[in-house]
Structures are given as C-alpha cells and as structure tokens.
Amino acid sequence: MILAGKVLPVLVDSGCEVTLMPKAVVVDAAGNIEVLPSSERLWAANGSEIYITGKATVPLFLDGRCIMTTALISPDVEEVMIGSDWLQAHNYVWNFGQSRHYIDGQATVTLSLKGPIACRLVYVQQGSMLPPRQQIDVPARATLLSPRKCGADWIVDSHQVRPGLYVGRTLLPSAHHDIKVRIVNTTAEPQVLTTGTCLGNLQRVEVLRKPDDDGYMSSAKL
C-alpha cells in the first residue's frame, strides 16, 4: 500500500482485532494525517500492554484506489498491521487457489511470499547517563512484528552504538517494555543515551538450560 507517496509493507493479521500503524509512519506523513486522542488499550499475547498514542483515519492507496483506513497509532509496531476490523469492513477474501486477494469485491495484486520485511528493534526507553569506564543496564523497549507473536526468547547482539559506547550481548524476556540492555562506556567521560536511541535489532534464539551446582546455567543458541 502507499501513503503520502511512500510504499508501506503491510501485514494482514486476521488474529488481531484492530488495525495498527507505526508511529514513525505517521510522523513521516506529517501534515497529511490528523491523529486524535484515543483511550483504547491493547495487549500483546504475552500480556504486556501495547502503547497507543492516538487514532487516525489515513488514505491508503492500493492499485490506484484510495482506501480510507482507521488505525490505532503505536510506537511498538514496525509495520502496518491490518486487523480483522479492516478485513470485515472491506469484505476481504483471500483466494488461495488463485493466489489473489479481493478487497470490496475487486481483485488486487498477486500474492507472493518474499520473506520477512521488518525486524524487531530495541530502543532506549528512558534516557540514561553512563559513567566513564563502566557498564550499566539501560531501560529499553522492543517493537513487535505481531501482537500474537512475541513469546519467544530474543537477544540483542554485541555491537558499537557510537565510538566508545557498546551494547553487550543481552538475552531478553518475551516482554517488550521495561527490559534491560547492557551498555558499556569505554571512554573517560560520562555518556548520555537519549530516549528513543536505537540499540540494534533482535534475533530469535533457543535458550538451552543445563543444571549446575547453583541450579541452572543458561546459554543462547541462534
């Protein structure tokens, strides 16, 4: 679909009751979208709440047709998620035999499987001051690819955020808010990480546990 001249990846998720749109998409289309306050609340399958910053009706274009779409706006999702509310409103039909889908009775683009487009990202949730030559756990939040698919274990791998500042490989829980990411400041000066700084992308892992004298020792397998 297209919004404000930009092509958007869209996930059709019939298991989600409402349509969701990333906050970043709305920001990029500033001036074209009016975001209204919303008191609606939404939870992911793991029980953690999905932040909702507002509600908007946006003009999405598909095959030259304008489809007015009402969506909840959230910073917790990476791509537009078309929910069952939208599918019902537009009489959506997926014809698997013909590999086509129909919206409002009209056939649209041929369906194809090209693999995942988006990835889960982790951001600083609360700005932090990092003391010189020390490591601390920074409060962070992660985005979701679907409210129904968030129960696995994930890691953020080691890498440089900027010169002298590094992310340590961190195993994260299934929650996507109020998580902790280990950050190392190797410089001789305090360093500031502002809210919203991207700390990297997440990878799904399998956690292997084997008992030791203290109970359990865990390792992560990619």
PyRosetta script that sets phi, psi and omega in degrees:
from pyrosetta import init, pose_from_sequence

init()
pose = pose_from_sequence("MILAGKVLPVLVDSGCEVTLMPKAVVVDAAGNIEVLPSSERLWAANGSEIYITGKATVPLFLDGRCIMTTALISPDVEEVMIGSDWLQAHNYVWNFGQSRHYIDGQATVTLSLKGPIACRLVYVQQGSMLPPRQQIDVPARATLLSPRKCGADWIVDSHQVRPGLYVGRTLLPSAHHDIKVRIVNTTAEPQVLTTGTCLGNLQRVEVLRKPDDDGYMSSAKL")
pose.set_psi(1, 161.4)
pose.set_omega(1, -177.0)
pose.set_phi(2, -123.2)
pose.set_psi(2, 134.6)
pose.set_omega(2, 175.5)
pose.set_phi(3, -134.5)
pose.set_psi(3, 125.7)
pose.set_omega(3, 179.0)
pose.set_phi(4, 52.6)
pose.set_psi(4, 39.1)
pose.set_omega(4, 176.6)
pose.set_phi(5, 81.8)
pose.set_psi(5, 0.3)
pose.set_omega(5, -179.1)
pose.set_phi(6, -111.4)
pose.set_psi(6, 137.7)
pose.set_omega(6, 177.4)
pose.set_phi(7, -77.5)
pose.set_psi(7, 129.6)
pose.set_omega(7, -179.1)
pose.set_phi(8, -113.2)
pose.set_psi(8, 130.9)
pose.set_omega(8, 169.3)
pose.set_phi(9, -69.3)
pose.set_psi(9, 137.5)
pose.set_omega(9, -176.5)
pose.set_phi(10, -128.4)
pose.set_psi(10, 131.4)
pose.set_omega(10, 176.1)
pose.set_phi(11, -103.1)
pose.set_psi(11, 122.1)
pose.set_omega(11, 174.4)
pose.set_phi(12, -86.6)
pose.set_psi(12, 113.9)
pose.set_omega(12, -175.4)
pose.set_phi(13, -126.3)
pose.set_psi(13, 90.9)
pose.set_omega(13, -177.4)
pose.set_phi(14, -68.2)
pose.set_psi(14, -16.3)
pose.set_omega(14, 178.3)
pose.set_phi(15, -82.1)
pose.set_psi(15, -8.5)
pose.set_omega(15, 177.2)
pose.set_phi(16, -97.6)
pose.set_psi(16, 129.0)
pose.set_omega(16, -173.5)
pose.set_phi(17, -75.2)
pose.set_psi(17, -22.9)
pose.set_omega(17, -176.2)
pose.set_phi(18, -127.1)
pose.set_psi(18, 159.1)
pose.set_omega(18, 177.6)
pose.set_phi(19, -89.6)
pose.set_psi(19, 134.8)
pose.set_omega(19, -177.3)
pose.set_phi(20, -119.8)
pose.set_psi(20, 147.1)
pose.set_omega(20, 177.9)
pose.set_phi(21, -135.4)
pose.set_psi(21, 134.3)
pose.set_omega(21, 179.4)
pose.set_phi(22, -61.5)
pose.set_psi(22, 142.0)
pose.set_omega(22, 177.6)
pose.set_phi(23, -60.5)
pose.set_psi(23, -35.3)
pose.set_omega(23, -178.7)
pose.set_phi(24, -61.9)
pose.set_psi(24, -33.7)
pose.set_omega(24, 178.6)
pose.set_phi(25, -65.2)
pose.set_psi(25, -41.3)
pose.set_omega(25, 179.5)
pose.set_phi(26, -66.4)
pose.set_psi(26, -41.6)
pose.set_omega(26, 179.2)
pose.set_phi(27, -62.5)
pose.set_psi(27, -41.6)
pose.set_omega(27, -179.7)
pose.set_phi(28, -64.5)
pose.set_psi(28, -29.3)
pose.set_omega(28, -179.3)
pose.set_phi(29, -98.7)
pose.set_psi(29, 27.6)
pose.set_omega(29, -177.4)
pose.set_phi(30, -51.4)
pose.set_psi(30, 136.0)
pose.set_omega(30, -179.2)
pose.set_phi(31, 95.8)
pose.set_psi(31, -19.6)
pose.set_omega(31, 179.6)
pose.set_phi(32, -104.4)
pose.set_psi(32, -11.9)
pose.set_omega(32, -175.1)
pose.set_phi(33, -129.7)
pose.set_psi(33, 131.1)
pose.set_omega(33, 173.7)
pose.set_phi(34, -101.6)
pose.set_psi(34, 117.6)
pose.set_omega(34, 179.9)
pose.set_phi(35, -96.1)
pose.set_psi(35, 124.3)
pose.set_omega(35, -179.7)
pose.set_phi(36, -102.6)
pose.set_psi(36, 152.9)
pose.set_omega(36, 177.0)
pose.set_phi(37, -61.5)
pose.set_psi(37, 150.4)
pose.set_omega(37, 178.0)
pose.set_phi(38, -141.8)
pose.set_psi(38, 136.7)
pose.set_omega(38, 177.8)
pose.set_phi(39, -100.0)
pose.set_psi(39, 4.1)
pose.set_omega(39, -179.5)
pose.set_phi(40, -68.0)
pose.set_psi(40, 146.3)
pose.set_omega(40, 179.6)
pose.set_phi(41, -125.0)
pose.set_psi(41, 147.5)
pose.set_omega(41, -174.5)
pose.set_phi(42, -142.1)
pose.set_psi(42, 140.7)
pose.set_omega(42, -179.8)
pose.set_phi(43, -122.9)
pose.set_psi(43, 145.2)
pose.set_omega(43, 175.1)
pose.set_phi(44, -80.5)
pose.set_psi(44, 171.7)
pose.set_omega(44, -177.2)
pose.set_phi(45, -63.2)
pose.set_psi(45, -24.6)
pose.set_omega(45, 179.9)
pose.set_phi(46, -84.2)
pose.set_psi(46, 2.9)
pose.set_omega(46, 176.9)
pose.set_phi(47, 91.1)
pose.set_psi(47, -6.8)
pose.set_omega(47, 178.5)
pose.set_phi(48, -83.5)
pose.set_psi(48, 145.1)
pose.set_omega(48, -175.5)
pose.set_phi(49, -78.1)
pose.set_psi(49, 141.0)
pose.set_omega(49, 174.3)
pose.set_phi(50, -93.3)
pose.set_psi(50, 123.4)
pose.set_omega(50, -177.8)
pose.set_phi(51, -67.5)
pose.set_psi(51, 130.7)
pose.set_omega(51, 176.7)
pose.set_phi(52, -115.8)
pose.set_psi(52, 121.4)
pose.set_omega(52, -177.9)
pose.set_phi(53, -100.4)
pose.set_psi(53, -7.6)
pose.set_omega(53, 179.8)
pose.set_phi(54, 165.0)
pose.set_psi(54, -172.4)
pose.set_omega(54, -178.4)
pose.set_phi(55, -139.6)
pose.set_psi(55, 140.8)
pose.set_omega(55, -177.3)
pose.set_phi(56, -147.6)
pose.set_psi(56, 152.3)
pose.set_omega(56, 172.1)
pose.set_phi(57, -108.2)
pose.set_psi(57, 119.2)
pose.set_omega(57, -171.7)
pose.set_phi(58, -119.9)
pose.set_psi(58, 146.9)
pose.set_omega(58, 177.9)
pose.set_phi(59, -87.7)
pose.set_psi(59, 98.0)
pose.set_omega(59, 176.5)
pose.set_phi(60, -92.2)
pose.set_psi(60, 134.8)
pose.set_omega(60, -178.7)
pose.set_phi(61, -107.8)
pose.set_psi(61, 134.2)
pose.set_omega(61, 178.5)
pose.set_phi(62, -139.5)
pose.set_psi(62, 121.1)
pose.set_omega(62, -178.6)
pose.set_phi(63, 54.0)
pose.set_psi(63, 36.9)
pose.set_omega(63, 178.2)
pose.set_phi(64, 83.4)
pose.set_psi(64, -4.3)
pose.set_omega(64, 179.8)
pose.set_phi(65, -98.9)
pose.set_psi(65, 140.8)
pose.set_omega(65, 176.4)
pose.set_phi(66, -92.3)
pose.set_psi(66, 122.8)
pose.set_omega(66, 179.0)
pose.set_phi(67, -116.8)
pose.set_psi(67, 106.3)
pose.set_omega(67, 179.2)
pose.set_phi(68, -69.6)
pose.set_psi(68, 123.7)
pose.set_omega(68, -171.8)
pose.set_phi(69, -125.9)
pose.set_psi(69, 123.5)
pose.set_omega(69, 175.6)
pose.set_phi(70, -93.3)
pose.set_psi(70, 128.3)
pose.set_omega(70, -175.9)
pose.set_phi(71, -141.0)
pose.set_psi(71, 151.1)
pose.set_omega(71, 169.5)
pose.set_phi(72, -82.3)
pose.set_psi(72, 141.2)
pose.set_omega(72, -176.8)
pose.set_phi(73, -101.4)
pose.set_psi(73, 131.0)
pose.set_omega(73, -177.1)
pose.set_phi(74, -145.7)
pose.set_psi(74, 141.6)
pose.set_omega(74, 173.3)
pose.set_phi(75, -81.4)
pose.set_psi(75, -2.8)
pose.set_omega(75, -173.6)
pose.set_phi(76, -92.6)
pose.set_psi(76, -0.8)
pose.set_omega(76, 180.0)
pose.set_phi(77, -118.0)
pose.set_psi(77, 151.8)
pose.set_omega(77, -174.9)
pose.set_phi(78, -98.2)
pose.set_psi(78, -21.2)
pose.set_omega(78, -179.4)
pose.set_phi(79, -146.7)
pose.set_psi(79, 165.3)
pose.set_omega(79, 179.1)
pose.set_phi(80, -63.7)
pose.set_psi(80, 130.5)
pose.set_omega(80, 178.4)
pose.set_phi(81, -116.0)
pose.set_psi(81, 111.1)
pose.set_omega(81, 178.5)
pose.set_phi(82, -82.3)
pose.set_psi(82, 117.5)
pose.set_omega(82, -176.8)
pose.set_phi(83, -96.3)
pose.set_psi(83, -179.3)
pose.set_omega(83, -177.1)
pose.set_phi(84, -65.3)
pose.set_psi(84, -25.1)
pose.set_omega(84, 177.6)
pose.set_phi(85, -62.4)
pose.set_psi(85, -44.0)
pose.set_omega(85, 179.3)
pose.set_phi(86, -69.9)
pose.set_psi(86, -41.2)
pose.set_omega(86, -178.8)
pose.set_phi(87, -61.5)
pose.set_psi(87, -40.7)
pose.set_omega(87, 178.5)
pose.set_phi(88, -70.5)
pose.set_psi(88, -42.1)
pose.set_omega(88, -177.3)
pose.set_phi(89, -64.1)
pose.set_psi(89, -28.7)
pose.set_omega(89, -176.7)
pose.set_phi(90, -112.7)
pose.set_psi(90, 20.1)
pose.set_omega(90, 175.6)
pose.set_phi(91, 47.1)
pose.set_psi(91, 50.7)
pose.set_omega(91, -176.9)
pose.set_phi(92, -68.8)
pose.set_psi(92, 132.4)
pose.set_omega(92, 176.7)
pose.set_phi(93, -132.4)
pose.set_psi(93, 129.9)
pose.set_omega(93, 175.9)
pose.set_phi(94, -107.3)
pose.set_psi(94, 111.3)
pose.set_omega(94, 178.7)
pose.set_phi(95, -93.8)
pose.set_psi(95, 100.5)
pose.set_omega(95, -177.1)
pose.set_phi(96, -68.1)
pose.set_psi(96, -35.0)
pose.set_omega(96, -179.1)
pose.set_phi(97, -61.3)
pose.set_psi(97, -38.9)
pose.set_omega(97, -179.0)
pose.set_phi(98, -96.2)
pose.set_psi(98, -3.0)
pose.set_omega(98, -176.1)
pose.set_phi(99, 52.8)
pose.set_psi(99, 46.0)
pose.set_omega(99, 178.4)
pose.set_phi(100, -137.7)
pose.set_psi(100, 159.3)
pose.set_omega(100, 171.8)
pose.set_phi(101, -128.4)
pose.set_psi(101, 156.6)
pose.set_omega(101, -173.2)
pose.set_phi(102, -124.7)
pose.set_psi(102, 133.8)
pose.set_omega(102, 178.3)
pose.set_phi(103, -125.3)
pose.set_psi(103, 124.4)
pose.set_omega(103, -176.8)
pose.set_phi(104, 54.0)
pose.set_psi(104, 36.8)
pose.set_omega(104, 176.7)
pose.set_phi(105, 81.5)
pose.set_psi(105, -1.6)
pose.set_omega(105, -178.4)
pose.set_phi(106, -110.2)
pose.set_psi(106, 134.8)
pose.set_omega(106, 178.1)
pose.set_phi(107, -69.6)
pose.set_psi(107, 144.4)
pose.set_omega(107, 178.8)
pose.set_phi(108, -119.5)
pose.set_psi(108, -156.8)
pose.set_omega(108, -174.6)
pose.set_phi(109, -62.3)
pose.set_psi(109, 152.6)
pose.set_omega(109, 176.1)
pose.set_phi(110, -66.3)
pose.set_psi(110, 136.1)
pose.set_omega(110, 179.9)
pose.set_phi(111, -78.1)
pose.set_psi(111, 140.0)
pose.set_omega(111, 175.8)
pose.set_phi(112, -145.5)
pose.set_psi(112, 151.9)
pose.set_omega(112, 179.8)
pose.set_phi(113, -104.0)
pose.set_psi(113, 114.8)
pose.set_omega(113, -177.1)
pose.set_phi(114, -117.7)
pose.set_psi(114, 11.7)
pose.set_omega(114, -179.3)
pose.set_phi(115, 86.0)
pose.set_psi(115, 174.1)
pose.set_omega(115, -177.5)
pose.set_phi(116, -65.7)
pose.set_psi(116, 138.2)
pose.set_omega(116, 178.1)
pose.set_phi(117, -94.8)
pose.set_psi(117, -43.1)
pose.set_omega(117, -176.4)
pose.set_phi(118, -98.9)
pose.set_psi(118, 165.7)
pose.set_omega(118, 174.0)
pose.set_phi(119, -134.4)
pose.set_psi(119, 158.7)
pose.set_omega(119, 177.3)
pose.set_phi(120, -77.7)
pose.set_psi(120, 136.3)
pose.set_omega(120, 179.6)
pose.set_phi(121, -119.7)
pose.set_psi(121, 156.0)
pose.set_omega(121, 177.4)
pose.set_phi(122, -122.3)
pose.set_psi(122, 135.9)
pose.set_omega(122, -175.6)
pose.set_phi(123, -126.4)
pose.set_psi(123, 155.7)
pose.set_omega(123, 172.1)
pose.set_phi(124, -64.6)
pose.set_psi(124, 125.3)
pose.set_omega(124, -179.0)
pose.set_phi(125, -87.1)
pose.set_psi(125, -34.0)
pose.set_omega(125, -178.8)
pose.set_phi(126, -139.9)
pose.set_psi(126, 126.1)
pose.set_omega(126, -178.3)
pose.set_phi(127, -52.4)
pose.set_psi(127, 140.8)
pose.set_omega(127, -175.1)
pose.set_phi(128, -136.6)
pose.set_psi(128, 148.7)
pose.set_omega(128, 173.3)
pose.set_phi(129, -102.6)
pose.set_psi(129, 125.4)
pose.set_omega(129, -179.3)
pose.set_phi(130, -103.0)
pose.set_psi(130, 118.3)
pose.set_omega(130, 179.1)
pose.set_phi(131, -63.9)
pose.set_psi(131, 155.0)
pose.set_omega(131, 179.9)
pose.set_phi(132, -64.1)
pose.set_psi(132, 140.3)
pose.set_omega(132, 175.4)
pose.set_phi(133, 53.0)
pose.set_psi(133, 42.2)
pose.set_omega(133, 177.8)
pose.set_phi(134, -139.8)
pose.set_psi(134, 165.7)
pose.set_omega(134, 174.1)
pose.set_phi(135, -121.7)
pose.set_psi(135, 140.5)
pose.set_omega(135, 178.6)
pose.set_phi(136, -139.3)
pose.set_psi(136, 162.3)
pose.set_omega(136, 174.5)
pose.set_phi(137, -92.2)
pose.set_psi(137, 119.5)
pose.set_omega(137, -176.3)
pose.set_phi(138, -97.6)
pose.set_psi(138, 131.7)
pose.set_omega(138, 176.0)
pose.set_phi(139, -61.3)
pose.set_psi(139, 132.6)
pose.set_omega(139, -174.5)
pose.set_phi(140, -142.4)
pose.set_psi(140, 166.1)
pose.set_omega(140, 174.0)
pose.set_phi(141, -135.5)
pose.set_psi(141, 152.7)
pose.set_omega(141, 179.9)
pose.set_phi(142, -121.0)
pose.set_psi(142, 150.0)
pose.set_omega(142, 176.7)
pose.set_phi(143, -84.6)
pose.set_psi(143, 167.1)
pose.set_omega(143, -178.7)
pose.set_phi(144, -117.1)
pose.set_psi(144, 146.8)
pose.set_omega(144, 171.7)
pose.set_phi(145, -90.4)
pose.set_psi(145, -22.7)
pose.set_omega(145, 175.6)
pose.set_phi(146, -163.8)
pose.set_psi(146, 140.6)
pose.set_omega(146, 177.2)
pose.set_phi(147, -61.3)
pose.set_psi(147, -19.0)
pose.set_omega(147, -177.4)
pose.set_phi(148, -95.1)
pose.set_psi(148, -8.4)
pose.set_omega(148, -174.5)
pose.set_phi(149, -125.4)
pose.set_psi(149, 79.2)
pose.set_omega(149, -176.9)
pose.set_phi(150, -145.9)
pose.set_psi(150, 15.6)
pose.set_omega(150, -172.3)
pose.set_phi(151, -92.9)
pose.set_psi(151, -5.8)
pose.set_omega(151, -176.3)
pose.set_phi(152, -82.0)
pose.set_psi(152, 171.6)
pose.set_omega(152, 173.8)
pose.set_phi(153, -87.1)
pose.set_psi(153, 145.0)
pose.set_omega(153, -176.6)
pose.set_phi(154, -136.6)
pose.set_psi(154, 155.2)
pose.set_omega(154, 172.3)
pose.set_phi(155, -128.5)
pose.set_psi(155, 152.6)
pose.set_omega(155, 164.3)
pose.set_phi(156, -106.8)
pose.set_psi(156, 128.1)
pose.set_omega(156, -172.3)
pose.set_phi(157, -86.0)
pose.set_psi(157, 164.5)
pose.set_omega(157, -179.6)
pose.set_phi(158, -66.9)
pose.set_psi(158, 134.5)
pose.set_omega(158, 175.5)
pose.set_phi(159, -169.0)
pose.set_psi(159, 169.4)
pose.set_omega(159, 178.9)
pose.set_phi(160, -88.4)
pose.set_psi(160, 127.7)
pose.set_omega(160, 174.7)
pose.set_phi(161, -80.7)
pose.set_psi(161, -45.6)
pose.set_omega(161, 173.0)
pose.set_phi(162, -160.4)
pose.set_psi(162, 169.4)
pose.set_omega(162, -176.9)
pose.set_phi(163, -51.8)
pose.set_psi(163, 123.7)
pose.set_omega(163, 178.7)
pose.set_phi(164, 87.7)
pose.set_psi(164, -5.5)
pose.set_omega(164, -176.5)
pose.set_phi(165, -125.9)
pose.set_psi(165, 123.8)
pose.set_omega(165, -172.0)
pose.set_phi(166, -131.8)
pose.set_psi(166, 144.6)
pose.set_omega(166, 170.2)
pose.set_phi(167, -88.0)
pose.set_psi(167, 131.6)
pose.set_omega(167, 172.8)
pose.set_phi(168, -91.5)
pose.set_psi(168, 141.7)
pose.set_omega(168, 179.7)
pose.set_phi(169, -52.5)
pose.set_psi(169, 125.6)
pose.set_omega(169, -174.0)
pose.set_phi(170, -132.0)
pose.set_psi(170, 128.2)
pose.set_omega(170, 173.8)
pose.set_phi(171, -85.1)
pose.set_psi(171, 124.7)
pose.set_omega(171, -174.3)
pose.set_phi(172, -110.0)
pose.set_psi(172, 150.9)
pose.set_omega(172, 177.9)
pose.set_phi(173, -77.4)
pose.set_psi(173, 179.1)
pose.set_omega(173, -179.1)
pose.set_phi(174, -71.8)
pose.set_psi(174, -19.6)
pose.set_omega(174, 177.9)
pose.set_phi(175, -63.2)
pose.set_psi(175, 156.4)
pose.set_omega(175, 179.2)
pose.set_phi(176, -118.6)
pose.set_psi(176, -0.7)
pose.set_omega(176, 173.4)
pose.set_phi(177, -122.4)
pose.set_psi(177, 156.3)
pose.set_omega(177, 175.2)
pose.set_phi(178, 56.9)
pose.set_psi(178, 41.2)
pose.set_omega(178, 174.8)
pose.set_phi(179, -100.7)
pose.set_psi(179, 167.0)
pose.set_omega(179, -176.1)
pose.set_phi(180, -120.6)
pose.set_psi(180, 133.2)
pose.set_omega(180, 176.1)
pose.set_phi(181, -121.3)
pose.set_psi(181, 130.3)
pose.set_omega(181, -178.8)
pose.set_phi(182, -76.9)
pose.set_psi(182, 124.1)
pose.set_omega(182, 179.5)
pose.set_phi(183, -121.8)
pose.set_psi(183, 136.3)
pose.set_omega(183, -179.3)
pose.set_phi(184, -114.8)
pose.set_psi(184, 127.1)
pose.set_omega(184, 174.3)
pose.set_phi(185, -102.8)
pose.set_psi(185, 108.1)
pose.set_omega(185, -177.4)
pose.set_phi(186, -93.4)
pose.set_psi(186, 1.6)
pose.set_omega(186, -177.7)
pose.set_phi(187, -87.5)
pose.set_psi(187, 171.2)
pose.set_omega(187, 178.9)
pose.set_phi(188, -90.4)
pose.set_psi(188, 4.5)
pose.set_omega(188, -178.9)
pose.set_phi(189, -123.0)
pose.set_psi(189, 150.8)
pose.set_omega(189, 173.6)
pose.set_phi(190, -61.7)
pose.set_psi(190, 146.4)
pose.set_omega(190, 179.9)
pose.set_phi(191, -125.1)
pose.set_psi(191, 142.7)
pose.set_omega(191, -179.4)
pose.set_phi(192, -109.8)
pose.set_psi(192, 131.8)
pose.set_omega(192, 171.1)
pose.set_phi(193, -109.8)
pose.set_psi(193, 116.6)
pose.set_omega(193, -177.1)
pose.set_phi(194, -83.8)
pose.set_psi(194, 156.5)
pose.set_omega(194, 176.9)
pose.set_phi(195, -57.5)
pose.set_psi(195, 133.0)
pose.set_omega(195, 178.6)
pose.set_phi(196, 94.4)
pose.set_psi(196, -4.7)
pose.set_omega(196, 176.8)
pose.set_phi(197, -64.8)
pose.set_psi(197, 131.3)
pose.set_omega(197, 179.7)
pose.set_phi(198, -77.6)
pose.set_psi(198, 129.5)
pose.set_omega(198, -179.0)
pose.set_phi(199, -104.3)
pose.set_psi(199, 3.3)
pose.set_omega(199, 177.5)
pose.set_phi(200, 125.2)
pose.set_psi(200, -179.1)
pose.set_omega(200, 178.7)
pose.set_phi(201, -103.8)
pose.set_psi(201, 158.9)
pose.set_omega(201, -177.2)
pose.set_phi(202, -99.2)
pose.set_psi(202, 148.6)
pose.set_omega(202, 174.6)
pose.set_phi(203, -122.2)
pose.set_psi(203, 137.4)
pose.set_omega(203, 177.2)
pose.set_phi(204, -73.6)
pose.set_psi(204, 139.0)
pose.set_omega(204, -179.9)
pose.set_phi(205, -134.7)
pose.set_psi(205, 162.6)
pose.set_omega(205, 171.6)
pose.set_phi(206, -106.7)
pose.set_psi(206, 124.2)
pose.set_omega(206, -178.1)
pose.set_phi(207, -90.2)
pose.set_psi(207, 122.4)
pose.set_omega(207, 178.3)
pose.set_phi(208, -102.9)
pose.set_psi(208, 129.4)
pose.set_omega(208, -178.7)
pose.set_phi(209, -120.9)
pose.set_psi(209, 132.8)
pose.set_omega(209, 175.1)
pose.set_phi(210, -134.9)
pose.set_psi(210, 140.2)
pose.set_omega(210, -175.9)
pose.set_phi(211, -70.7)
pose.set_psi(211, 147.9)
pose.set_omega(211, 170.6)
pose.set_phi(212, -136.1)
pose.set_psi(212, -167.3)
pose.set_omega(212, -176.2)
pose.set_phi(213, -64.5)
pose.set_psi(213, -26.2)
pose.set_omega(213, -177.2)
pose.set_phi(214, -94.6)
pose.set_psi(214, -2.4)
pose.set_omega(214, -178.9)
pose.set_phi(215, 130.1)
pose.set_psi(215, -87.9)
pose.set_omega(215, -177.0)
pose.set_phi(216, -134.7)
pose.set_psi(216, 143.8)
pose.set_omega(216, 171.9)
pose.set_phi(217, -121.5)
pose.set_psi(217, 129.8)
pose.set_omega(217, -174.9)
pose.set_phi(218, -110.7)
pose.set_psi(218, 145.3)
pose.set_omega(218, 171.6)
pose.set_phi(219, -138.3)
pose.set_psi(219, 156.0)
pose.set_omega(219, -177.5)
pose.set_phi(220, -110.4)
pose.set_psi(220, 134.5)
pose.set_omega(220, 178.9)
pose.set_phi(221, -115.5)
pose.set_psi(221, 123.3)
pose.set_omega(221, -179.2)
pose.set_phi(222, -70.7)
pose.dump_pdb("model.pdb")
